Amino acid sequence: MNQLIDILHSLHPDVDFVTETGLVENGILNSLDIVTIITEVSVCMDVQIPAEEILPENFDSAAALWALVERLDEA
Amino acid sequence: MLTNILQYLDVTARRLPDKLAFSDGTGGLTFAALDHASRAAGSALLSRGFSREPVAVLMDKHPEEIAAFFGIIRAGCFYAAMDADMPEPRMKLILDTLAPRCLVCDAKNLKKAQELAVSGAFTGDVLLWDELAASPVDEAALDAVRDTQIDCDPIYVVFTSGSTGVPKGVAACHRSVIDYTESLCEAIGFSEDTVFANQTPLYFDAPLKEIMPTIRLGATCYLVPRMLFSFPVPLCRYLTDHKVNTICWVVSALTMISSLGALEAHKPDTLTTVCFGSEVFPRTQYDKWRAALPDARFFNLYGPTEATGMSCFWPARDLAPDEPIPVGRPFRNTDILLLTPDGRRAGRGEEGEICMRGTCVTLGYYNDPGRTSAAFVQNPLNTAYPEIIYRTGDIGRYNERGELLFLHRRDAQIKLMGHRVELGEVEAAADAEGVRAACCVFDAPRQRLVLYYAGDVTPDALLAGLKNRLPRYMLPAALHALPALPHTPNGKIDRAELRERAEREQI
């Protein structure tokens, strides 16, 4: 989880990713951020996020994204 | 005689009153509703004494915003749409240049508009769109304005990045937009059956390529919610759900879909025409799109805002493996001059600056004679009579087939996610935040801006400051403090060194 927070923090140092639950809804993450997160998760955590899982609900909070990464990692 | 873009709307609203013109996917406006709202708003503006002047628009992207544009034109005024997410200091720079006496906003942006008035950035009247659109129509007043409009009257001002930190407002008239609409429809072959999905924000000239053909031909255009451009499968599903057959998108939007595997997960197989532009399309991604939609027609579009929307098109053909994608040939009634630095026409295979000649050339930069006269110049090949051409600052050459190739920029302007960014404007904003020196470079392989600076402020604090000055798309992806910036032997900041450094950097 800390690694994921680091990735997010490097994109938006001014956002508190532990409490923010509207990353997509509130327009904090743009399309470039989403692509960067997918790339970084692949490179740093060796988890590939397939196209079908790139959905707003999976990126709206650090917790949701972490749940996705864990689910994909187990599969 | 076609002299006014309102003629398109007049004709189509009579011919196809009940057809859906613009939709955001839920609600929308028919041509009759669009026409009526524009007449009501135009009448309301006239009754308040506004005519032949700029009107700022602060609205969320929505079909009603397009009705507002046409209402403003019906009053004989010209619109300048503002990015509602733009930081206030930049909005103030734009309002200073435009000096509008009124601003049209929707209910959602009313508070922001009132804040602009309180801060002194804007001193005119704030007009609520819903009230304008519900006003009575005064046909006699609208007709009287129409009788005095001529085709070189402005209809919009679009603001683009400027290297000194002050945005430039490109003003365009009826005639150049009619010229663009007619030649674009002919070149790409749009029809009444075209269903567009618009990607670009409405505060640029880019959406004209959907808005104007939709109204000219009686087509339909969906304004895709911006959030979907982060989520490729829902985006492709939106296209197929609405039976969209034509898209004209920036390359980064298409690349996002293909690089993340969405063409396989949900192929947008309703598409028959795919236009792309504003950036160089990476060949691997372009090839993926062509392979996924073998029966669709693909076009590269190229052109500067200063020459009204797009100016050149290239119908896709098979390319050699390492062959760059050409920008093709100019639309009908547009001429390209490739000029060498000494003002000659570039010879066969020789590089030159791409210059635009024709009705497409816009009126210039609004309230900015200095920068206008630097870019809108007398054709150096013609000394016999006045003839203004636009110098794009893009360097190009023709290939063996006679197709124009874009090579690179002459100066420090780059394209990022389809947006024009003057690196100097980012540096000017950093300068205003109190750094000693700043140099913004473009890491092209990773498509990101990197800012190097010397100063006491931390990168996080500087980024927070820049967020108050620059639109989102101009914010650097990385900021690095250095004890001092490297210089070239002749004392200039060594941009090339910093650019290489940015490209070497591990993220």
Interface residues (C-beta under 8 A of the other chain):
Chain A: S10 L11 P13 D14 V24 G27 L29 N30 S31 L32 D33 I34 V35 T36 I38 E40 P50 A51 E52 I54 L55 P56 F59
Chain B: D85 M227 F229 S230 F231 P232 V233 P234 S252 A253 M256 S259 L260 G261 A262 E264 A265 H266 M417 Q447 R448 P459 D460 L463 A464 K467 R472 A477 I507
